[in-house]
Amino acid sequence: MTQTITNEYLAQTGYLIEPAPVDEWRHFDENDPVPAYFQFDWFSSRHPDLYHKFALSTEALMDDLEQIVDLTGRIVADIGAGTGRGTLRLARKARHVFAIDPFKSVLDFNRRLTERAGLTNVTYQREPCAQISLPDNAVDVAISSWAVLDYAEAYRITTPGGYLIFMGSCPGTLCGELTATLAPEYPTIIDSVASAEVYDPAYPTTEVEVAGGTWNGVPLAAPLRVRDFTFVGDYGTVDEAVAVLGRFYGPKAKKYLQERAQSSISWRLRIEYCRIAK
Ligand SMILES: C[S@@+](CC[C@H](N)C(=O)[O-])C[C@H]1O[C@@H](n2cnc3c(N)ncnc32)[C@H](O)[C@@H]1O
């Protein structure tokens, strides 16, 4: 039977799940996978090499973010840092990065990545986003990329006038262009489906200001800005796209890519960013 990973189970293990050997994720029972499809935290902690291959969209988010927020010389918290695609990019620009994640195996993977790149300005903190062991006003920028965020805690650790940034997908595009195909099978995970046109690489980038002095309870020094753009992530070969996306999302994703002989999927990504007031 498929093992379901609950928050209670993770708390019991102390988030100390052992990583599987590299590439072990390629062998699994398609009808009864462990971890089950969509169990993202369990995937990234058990198979960090798989998550790292999958996470091309984080590079795209970082590319775009660098155009809109100058990270040079800043102190940054990468909250839900995972295997480090974002951390590595941040550490190349920032003065210091605190990489925060409750799972040991992803932080170990992340640490090896930054060490191999010769970066010495990253501190790793194994803890959840709701209990960050940094003093008030410790960072200039708090970022969450494809991860849960405790807004009150992120606000607490960010300096007055600093940036709070939340990055991931637009509403209705959780699995990129696979969203419409997967929605009927996963109605509790995918609760809305955007129109297909947003995945056209020529679909325009938009940026809007949202009126209001707060964002998720956080007081703002300037309006929240919401930026949406389309990105096509290419996994190199059809077989590799089928392997990576099929493991995360299941046989329907695999079939979709095989039928179209497609090595890529298109994403509609969103960056929400603001400066906070204290
Ligand atoms: C989808 S991954 C994103 C990783 C990385 N930010 C990226 O963009 O590649 C989500 C990450 O959030 C972490 N996570 C899960 N629960 C968390 C929590 N309560 N606080 C902070 N991070 C958490 C997971 O371990 C995982 O590494």
Ligand as a Chemical Component Dictionary entry (heavy atoms), coordinates in Angstrom:
data_LIG
# 
_chem_comp.id                   LIG 
_chem_comp.type                 NON-POLYMER 
_chem_comp.pdbx_formal_charge   0 
_chem_comp.three_letter_code    LIG 
# 
loop_
_chem_comp_atom.comp_id 
_chem_comp_atom.atom_id 
_chem_comp_atom.alt_atom_id 
_chem_comp_atom.type_symbol 
_chem_comp_atom.charge 
_chem_comp_atom.model_Cartn_x 
_chem_comp_atom.model_Cartn_y 
_chem_comp_atom.model_Cartn_z 
_chem_comp_atom.pdbx_ordinal 
LIG C1  C1  C 0  8.783  22.733 -3.579 1  
LIG S1  S1  S 1  10.226 22.845 -2.621 2  
LIG C2  C2  C 0  10.984 24.373 -3.147 3  
LIG C3  C3  C 0  12.456 24.394 -2.887 4  
LIG C4  C4  C 0  13.209 25.625 -3.380 5  
LIG N1  N1  N 0  12.779 26.843 -2.753 6  
LIG C5  C5  C 0  13.118 25.740 -4.869 7  
LIG O1  O1  O 0  12.447 26.670 -5.376 8  
LIG O2  O2  O -1 13.741 24.923 -5.563 9  
LIG C6  C6  C 0  9.530  23.262 -1.043 10 
LIG C7  C7  C 0  10.521 23.217 0.097  11 
LIG O3  O3  O 0  9.843  23.650 1.290  12 
LIG C8  C8  C 0  10.324 22.863 2.365  13 
LIG N2  N2  N 0  9.363  22.903 3.467  14 
LIG C9  C9  C 0  8.347  22.058 3.755  15 
LIG N3  N3  N 0  7.708  22.438 4.869  16 
LIG C10 C10 C 0  8.324  23.568 5.290  17 
LIG C11 C11 C 0  8.132  24.438 6.403  18 
LIG N4  N4  N 0  7.173  24.231 7.286  19 
LIG N5  N5  N 0  8.968  25.488 6.537  20 
LIG C12 C12 C 0  9.944  25.727 5.628  21 
LIG N6  N6  N 0  10.173 24.931 4.563  22 
LIG C13 C13 C 0  9.373  23.870 4.402  23 
LIG C14 C14 C 0  10.513 21.494 1.757  24 
LIG O4  O4  O 0  11.383 20.700 2.508  25 
LIG C15 C15 C 0  11.067 21.841 0.385  26 
LIG O5  O5  O 0  12.470 21.876 0.397  27 
# 
loop_
_chem_comp_bond.comp_id 
_chem_comp_bond.atom_id_1 
_chem_comp_bond.atom_id_2 
_chem_comp_bond.value_order 
_chem_comp_bond.pdbx_ordinal 
LIG C1  S1  SING 1  
LIG S1  C2  SING 2  
LIG S1  C6  SING 3  
LIG C2  C3  SING 4  
LIG C3  C4  SING 5  
LIG C4  N1  SING 6  
LIG C4  C5  SING 7  
LIG C5  O1  DOUB 8  
LIG C5  O2  SING 9  
LIG C6  C7  SING 10 
LIG C7  O3  SING 11 
LIG C7  C15 SING 12 
LIG O3  C8  SING 13 
LIG C8  N2  SING 14 
LIG C8  C14 SING 15 
LIG N2  C9  SING 16 
LIG N2  C13 SING 17 
LIG C9  N3  DOUB 18 
LIG N3  C10 SING 19 
LIG C10 C11 SING 20 
LIG C10 C13 DOUB 21 
LIG C11 N4  SING 22 
LIG C11 N5  DOUB 23 
LIG N5  C12 SING 24 
LIG C12 N6  DOUB 25 
LIG N6  C13 SING 26 
LIG C14 O4  SING 27 
LIG C14 C15 SING 28 
LIG C15 O5  SING 29 
# 
